[in-house]
Amino acid sequence: MGPYTILIGLSLAVLLSYVFDLAARATKVPSVLMLLLAGIALSQAAAYWGGVPVAVPPVLLQLFGIVGLILIVLEGSLDLRLTRDKAPLIRRSFLAAVLIMGVQVAAIAALLHFYVGARWQSSLLNAVPLAVVSSAVAIPSVAGLGGDKQEFIVYESTFSDIVGIMLFNFILQDDFAQGWSVVTFGRDVLAVAVVAVLSTALLAWLLGRLRSHVKFFLLFAFLVLIYSIAKMLHLSSLVLVLAFGLAVNNADQLLQHPLLRRFLHPEQLARELHQLKSITAESAFLIRTFFFLLFGYSITLSNLASVSLLLQGALIVGVLTLVRYVYLRYVARTDLVPELFIAPKGLISVLLFYSIPARFLIGEVSENILFVVILLTGLLMMVGLQLARKAPELGEY
């Protein structure tokens, strides 16, 4: 395959993704679902015309996934304002993310433990990727909702990613069921809070001081570097991304002290904000396109033609949806549409699944089950977006 053929393919992928985005706005069908199905179709076409399709290395998916997750969470956090009137919304979304995920992980782990016979630690580790809500799918899909509903889903999905990674790292400890693990977990939470403050200050200082035309991708490189180092230390490094995005978008409120204003220059940050948002959104779109196309391409369609596999996936999604319904209906006492339906799995689920050590893998929980769950929760999200009705604006009555 020549270089121009590859360039043509990459260009067509980006054009196709843009068309999918336009179609998603008109039809409320999530663009990531279209990308996944396009990836599967491409794999089948490659097998039909060229024999055996080229295998996608898992490390390539992980690389696209990590960078995509960073950019998408940064994109979402750059749109969030921290005001006093938002405090109840933030608290409500955080409680929803923590409580719903906790119960869902326990329920799925119990299914795996009693149905499959896996050890509790293995069951819990495999349950987390199935329960965590993917901000990479949820955030771009609710861009047209607006208002508190959109902000709730952005906050909840981002908190779900962060809490999911923290829970995954906690369960991964050799002594996670012992009392000492709580101490080490608390130490890690304190460490990530300190690193978040310091790294956010460093990145904000860089953004305010750099005068070169090439500054934003340099900033992204620092952000990925700090994220990766924190991740290698088993810290919940997604907090760093969220903190930086919130700090930059709310610099006028957070940097009130004269010393902070002197070193971090909130006025300069405000001037750079629009361009940072634009470049982040463009980059997130590009990485998301290639990740979901490659993930769909890596799925072997013949492996999905199993009634038992589909039933297992439907059972898992049914349990996840039931837990979410009970919480929203009887605990939070809030709206069910579209909040009940928008809890998609995706990029973060794939990353966590590939992070499970071989000794904890359960044969019955495979990439195929993960794909079925991603597909079914994506279809549920499509239903929720179809049911959602945007509130009329002034002058539309």
C-alpha positions in Angstrom: 0.0 0.0 0.0 1.6 3.3 -1.1 1.7 6.5 0.8 -0.8 8.3 -1.4 -3.3 5.4 -0.9 -2.9 5.8 2.9 -3.3 9.6 2.7 -6.5 9.1 0.6 -7.8 6.7 3.1 -7.1 9.0 6.1 -8.6 12.0 4.3 -11.8 10.0 3.4 -12.0 8.9 7.1 -12.0 12.5 8.3 -14.6 13.6 5.6 -16.8 10.7 6.5 -16.6 11.6 10.2 -17.6 15.1 9.4 -20.6 13.9 7.4 -21.5 11.6 10.3 -21.4 14.7 12.7 -23.8 16.5 10.4 -26.1 13.4 10.2 -26.0 13.1 14.0 -27.3 16.6 14.4 -30.2 15.9 12.1 -31.1 12.4 13.2 -29.9 12.3 16.8 -28.0 9.1 16.0 -24.6 9.4 17.8 -21.8 9.8 15.4 -19.6 7.4 17.3 -22.1 4.6 16.5 -21.8 5.5 12.8 -18.0 5.4 13.1 -18.1 2.0 14.8 -20.4 0.5 12.1 -18.3 2.1 9.4 -15.2 0.5 10.9 -16.9 -2.9 10.9 -18.0 -2.4 7.3 -14.5 -1.5 6.3 -13.2 -4.6 8.0 -15.7 -6.8 6.1 -14.8 -5.0 2.8 -11.1 -5.6 3.4 -11.7 -9.3 4.1 -13.9 -9.6 1.0 -11.6 -7.8 -1.4 -8.2 -8.4 0.1 -8.4 -11.7 1.9 -7.6 -11.4 5.6 -8.0 -7.9 7.0 -5.0 -6.2 8.7 -5.0 -6.7 12.5 -5.1 -3.6 14.6 -2.5 -3.7 17.4 -4.1 -3.1 20.8 -1.3 -0.6 21.6 -2.5 1.6 18.7 -6.0 1.6 20.1 -4.6 2.5 23.5 -2.6 5.4 22.2 -5.5 6.9 20.3 -7.7 6.2 23.3 -5.5 7.9 25.8 -4.9 11.0 23.7 -8.6 11.1 22.7 -9.7 10.8 26.4 -7.4 13.7 27.4 -8.6 16.0 24.6 -12.3 15.2 25.0 -12.3 15.7 28.8 -10.3 19.0 28.2 -12.9 20.0 25.6 -15.8 19.4 27.9 -14.1 21.1 30.9 -13.3 24.2 28.8 -17.1 24.7 28.4 -18.0 24.5 32.2 -18.4 27.6 34.4 -17.9 27.4 38.1 -20.5 29.6 39.8 -22.3 29.4 43.1 -25.6 28.5 41.3 -23.8 25.5 39.7 -22.8 24.0 43.0 -26.0 21.9 43.4 -25.6 20.6 39.9 -22.0 19.7 40.4 -22.8 18.0 43.7 -25.7 16.1 42.1 -23.7 14.9 39.2 -20.8 13.8 41.4 -23.1 11.8 43.7 -24.8 10.2 40.7 -21.4 9.2 39.2 -20.2 7.7 42.4 -23.3 5.9 43.7 -24.5 4.6 40.4 -21.1 3.2 39.4 -20.5 1.7 42.9 -23.8 -0.3 42.7 -23.3 -1.2 39.1 -19.8 -2.5 39.6 -21.0 -4.6 42.6 -24.0 -6.0 40.7 -22.0 -6.9 37.6 -19.2 -8.4 39.7 -21.7 -10.5 41.6 -23.0 -11.8 38.2 -19.5 -12.7 37.1 -18.6 -14.3 40.5 -21.7 -16.5 40.9 -22.4 -17.2 37.2 -18.9 -17.6 35.9 -17.2 -18.6 39.2 -14.4 -16.0 38.9 -12.6 -14.6 42.0 -14.0 -11.4 43.5 -11.0 -9.3 42.6 -11.1 -10.5 39.0 -14.9 -10.0 38.9 -14.6 -6.4 40.2 -11.8 -5.5 37.8 -13.8 -6.8 34.8 -16.9 -5.0 36.0 -15.4 -1.5 36.1 -14.9 -1.1 32.3 -18.5 -2.3 31.8 -19.9 0.2 34.3 -17.9 3.4 33.7 -19.7 6.1 31.6 -17.6 7.2 28.6 -17.2 11.0 28.5 -15.7 10.6 25.1 -19.0 9.4 23.7 -21.4 11.3 26.0 -19.9 14.8 25.8 -20.0 15.3 22.0 -23.4 13.5 21.8 -25.2 16.0 24.0 -23.7 19.1 22.5 -27.2 20.0 21.2 -29.1 19.6 24.5 -28.0 22.8 26.2 -28.8 23.9 29.7 -28.6 22.0 32.9 -29.2 18.6 31.2 -26.1 19.0 29.1 -24.0 20.2 32.0 -25.2 17.4 34.2 -24.2 14.8 31.6 -20.8 16.5 31.0 -20.0 16.6 34.7 -21.4 13.1 35.5 -19.6 11.4 32.6 -16.3 13.1 33.5 -16.6 12.3 37.1 -17.5 8.7 36.1 -14.3 8.5 34.1 -12.2 9.8 37.1 -13.9 7.7 39.7 -13.8 4.6 37.4 -10.0 5.0 37.0 -9.6 5.5 40.8 -11.7 2.5 41.6 -9.9 0.4 39.0 -6.5 1.3 40.5 -7.8 0.6 44.0 -9.1 -2.9 43.1 -5.9 -3.6 41.2 -3.9 -3.4 44.5 -2.7 -6.8 45.8 -4.0 -6.0 49.3 -7.2 -4.1 48.1 -9.5 -6.1 50.5 -7.3 -5.2 53.5 -7.5 -2.1 55.7 -4.0 -0.9 54.6 -5.3 -0.5 51.0 -7.5 2.4 52.2 -4.4 4.2 53.5 -2.5 3.8 50.3 -5.6 4.9 48.3 -6.0 8.0 50.5 -2.3 8.8 49.9 -2.8 8.5 46.2 -5.8 10.8 46.3 -3.9 13.4 48.2 -0.9 13.1 45.8 -3.1 13.6 42.7 -4.7 16.6 44.3 -1.3 18.2 44.9 -0.1 17.3 41.4 -3.3 18.7 40.0 -2.8 22.1 41.6 0.9 22.3 40.7 0.5 21.1 37.1 -2.5 23.3 36.5 -0.5 26.3 37.7 2.4 25.4 35.5 0.3 24.9 32.4 -1.7 28.1 33.0 1.6 30.0 33.4 2.9 28.5 30.1 -0.3 29.4 28.3 -0.1 33.0 29.6 3.6 33.5 28.9 4.3 31.7 25.5 4.4 34.2 22.7 5.4 31.7 19.9 2.9 30.9 17.1 3.3 27.3 18.1 2.0 27.1 21.6 -1.1 25.0 21.9 0.4 21.7 20.8 3.4 22.4 23.0 0.8 22.8 25.8 -0.9 19.6 24.8 2.5 17.8 24.9 3.1 19.0 28.5 -0.4 17.9 29.4 0.1 14.5 28.0 3.5 14.2 29.6 2.2 15.1 33.1 -0.9 12.8 32.5 1.3 9.9 31.5 3.8 10.3 34.3 0.9 10.4 36.9 -0.7 7.4 35.2 2.5 5.4 35.5 2.5 6.3 39.2 -1.1 4.8 39.4 -2.6 8.2 40.1 -6.0 9.3 38.7 -4.4 11.6 36.2 -7.7 12.5 34.5 -8.2 14.9 37.4 -5.3 16.9 36.1 -7.0 17.4 32.7 -10.3 18.4 34.3 -8.6 20.8 36.8 -6.7 22.5 34.0 -9.7 23.0 31.8 -11.8 24.3 34.6 -9.0 26.7 35.8 -8.5 28.2 32.4 -12.2 28.7 31.7 -12.8 30.1 35.1 -9.5 32.1 35.6 -11.4 35.3 36.2 -13.0 33.8 39.3 -10.2 31.6 40.6 -7.3 34.0 40.2 -8.5 36.8 42.4 -5.4 37.1 44.6 -2.9 39.7 43.4 0.0 37.3 43.6 -1.8 34.8 41.4 -2.9 37.5 39.0 0.7 38.6 38.7 2.2 35.2 37.8 -0.7 33.6 35.9 -2.2 36.6 34.0 -5.9 35.7 33.8 -6.5 38.4 31.2 -4.0 36.7 28.9 -5.7 33.4 29.6 -9.0 34.8 28.6 -7.6 36.1 25.3 -6.2 32.7 24.5 -9.3 30.8 25.6 -11.2 30.9 22.3 -8.3 29.6 20.2 -7.6 26.9 22.8 -11.2 25.7 22.6 -11.1 25.7 18.8 -7.9 23.7 18.5 -8.9 21.3 21.3 -12.2 20.6 19.6 -10.6 20.0 16.2 -8.0 17.7 17.7 -10.5 15.7 19.7 -12.7 15.3 16.6 -9.7 13.9 14.7 -8.5 11.5 17.4 -12.1 10.3 18.1 -12.6 9.6 14.4 -9.6 7.3 14.1 -10.1 5.6 17.4 -13.7 4.5 16.8 -13.0 3.6 13.2 -10.1 1.4 14.3 -12.1 -0.1 17.2 -14.9 -1.1 14.8 -12.3 -2.4 12.3 -10.8 -4.6 15.0 -14.1 -6.4 15.7 -14.6 -9.7 14.1 -18.2 -9.8 13.0 -18.5 -13.6 12.9 -17.7 -13.6 16.7 -20.8 -11.5 17.4 -23.1 -14.0 15.6 -23.8 -15.7 18.9 -27.2 -15.7 20.7 -25.6 -16.4 24.1 -23.1 -13.5 23.5 -26.0 -11.1 22.7 -28.0 -12.3 25.6 -25.1 -11.8 28.0 -24.5 -8.3 26.7 -28.2 -7.5 27.0 -28.3 -8.8 30.5 -25.4 -6.6 31.5 -26.9 -3.5 29.9 -30.3 -4.4 31.6 -28.6 -4.5 35.0 -26.8 -1.2 34.4 -30.0 0.5 33.2 -32.0 -0.8 36.1 -29.5 0.5 38.7 -29.5 3.9 36.9 -33.3 4.0 36.8 -33.7 3.2 40.5 -31.2 5.9 41.4 -32.6 8.6 39.2 -36.3 7.8 40.0 -36.2 7.0 43.7 -33.0 8.5 45.1 -32.2 11.6 43.1 -35.9 12.1 42.1 -34.9 13.8 38.9 -35.8 13.6 35.2 -35.5 10.3 33.4 -35.3 11.7 29.9 -32.7 11.8 28.6 -30.6 11.2 31.7 -31.6 7.5 32.1 -30.6 6.7 28.5 -27.3 8.6 28.3 -24.7 6.4 30.0 -22.7 5.1 27.0 -19.6 3.0 27.2 -16.8 3.6 24.9 -13.2 4.9 24.9 -12.6 4.7 28.6 -14.1 1.2 28.7 -11.7 -0.1 26.1 -8.7 1.5 27.8 -9.6 0.0 31.2 -10.3 -3.4 29.6 -6.8 -3.4 27.9 -5.3 -2.4 31.3 -6.5 -5.6 33.1 -3.5 -7.8 33.8 -3.6 -11.2 32.1 -4.0 -13.0 35.5 -7.3 -11.2 36.2 -8.9 -11.7 32.8 -12.1 -13.7 32.6 -12.6 -15.8 29.5 -16.3 -15.0 29.3 -15.6 -11.3 29.4 -14.0 -10.5 26.1 -13.7 -7.7 23.5 -16.8 -9.1 21.9 -18.9 -8.7 25.1 -17.4 -5.2 25.5 -18.4 -4.3 22.0 -22.0 -5.6 22.4 -22.3 -3.4 25.6 -20.9 -0.4 23.8 -23.3 -0.9 20.9 -26.4 -1.5 23.1 -25.7 1.5 25.4 -25.1 3.6 22.2 -28.5 2.6 20.9 -30.0 3.5 24.3 -28.4 6.9 24.1 -29.8 7.3 20.6 -33.3 6.6 22.0 -32.7 9.1 24.8 -31.6 11.8 22.4 -34.7 11.1 20.2 -37.0 11.5 23.2 -35.3 14.6 24.5 -37.1 17.9 23.7 -35.1 21.1 23.7 -36.8 23.8 25.8 -38.2 26.7 23.7 -36.1 29.8 23.7 -37.3 33.4 24.2 -39.3 34.5 21.2 -40.3 30.9 20.2 -43.6 30.9 22.0 
